[in-house]
Amino acid sequence: MPEPAADTPTILDLARRVVISGVPVASALVFVTVAIKVFRAAHMETSTTVAVVSSANAVDMLKGVLLTLLPGFLAALVAVAIWWWIQAVPVDGASGAPLALWQAESGLMWSLMAVAFFTLPWIVFALFALPVVALVLVSWLAPGRRRLLSRMRTALIRIAIVTALVSTTYLAVSTDVWLPLRSISLRPGQTVTIGGQVLSQGFAAYILSSDKDNVRLLLDTPRAVIDLDASAIAPNPQICIPKPAHRSWLLRPSQELHWEGSFPSPYPVCPVSA
């Protein structure tokens, strides 16, 4: 058996090159994503953004931002799996490829679709699943419709890519903060004034940093950074949540079909700032 030429790259060499060349791109993408997320969380106010970045723990901020974007990353994985699977679906519908679970492409795609069923909002899952099911049915019922199958393949790829992009972009530009929102209570005689507005004795804020003497908060409304003496607030502020809105759009398919419970949040609603 002839030996490969010395200058012929092996699979390990190609994998190493892809990883090495991809690290700078991935690092730049993560930096831009985190920067956009922090800027949006500060309501596009430069001074607030700088104050947040200078106060927040960099590792916690990175982990928190990536976790808030996790559904978008999962949607992107589903889109990539659909694109990979669609390349293995023959236009003439032969060999039953759409449901050939023994093929790597089909196995990965259907596995990620099953994960998405329990993790993604139902509307996002529907945008992925319905075109896939339609293509499978057409390939079974009308395997000779080459032009129709070709158009459906193209449409499916486009829908999957757009769905993933919209999902990830929505999460990236949302004003959600990577920290838990907490109910802050001022001690008697203490007041906080922001922009001429006196906050109520109880308000919602994110704790950016704290020590035994000082605490730096990012207010939920208005979105601003304030510094307080640690003695000015009640100790151990509890986690709270904003007033629920449009929760039905965020339910997962497994919840809509009652495969698992739709449990309300265990945390109380946050107090209004003013």
C-alpha positions, 0 to 999 in steps of 0.5 A: 500500500503506498504511503501518503506523501510527506507534504500531504496534510492529514485530518489532524493537520487540517483540524489543527489549522481550522482551530488555530485560524478560528480562535481569533475570529471566535474571540473577536465575535465573543468580544463584539457580542459581549460589547453589544449586550452590555451597551444595550443593557445600559440603554445605549448610554455611554457613561452607564456602559463604562461604569458597568464594564469598570465595575462588573466582574469580567468573568461573571459578565462573560459567563452571564452574557453567553448564558443569556445567548444560549438559546440563540446558539442552540438555534444556530446549531439546529440551523447548521444541522438542518443545512447539513442534513438537507445536503443528504436528502436526494432531490428525487427522494430515493433511498428514504434519506429524510428519516434515515436515522442511521445516517450521521446527518439525519441523526444529528438533525433529529437529535437537535430538533428533539433538544429544541422541542424541550428548550426553544420557544414554541414559535422558534421550534415551529419555524424549524420543524414545520418546513422539515416535516413538509419536506419529508412528507413531499419526498415520500408522497411525491418523490418524482417532483424534482423541481418542487423538492429542489425549491423546498430544499432551498426554502428550508435552508433560508428559513432555518438561517433566518430563524437562527439569525433573528433569534440570536440577534433578538437575544443580543440586542435585548436589554436583559442584564446577565445578573439576577434582578434584586429587590433593594430596600433603603433603610429609614432616612435614606434617599436616592435621587436620579436625574431629579427623580427621588426613588421609592424606598424599595426598588429593583436593581442589579448588584454590580459589585459590593464590599463591606463599605460600598455597593454599586448598583445598576438600577432597572428603571431608570437604567443608571449606575449608583454608588451607596454605602452598604449600610444604606440598604437592607442586607441580603436583598432578595431576587425578584422578577419584572412584571411578567409580560408576553409569557405565552410566546416564550413557552416551549413546545413541551409545555404547550403540549403539556408534556411538562409543567408550565411553572410560574416563577418562584420569585416575587415581582420587583417593586416599582422604582418611583 
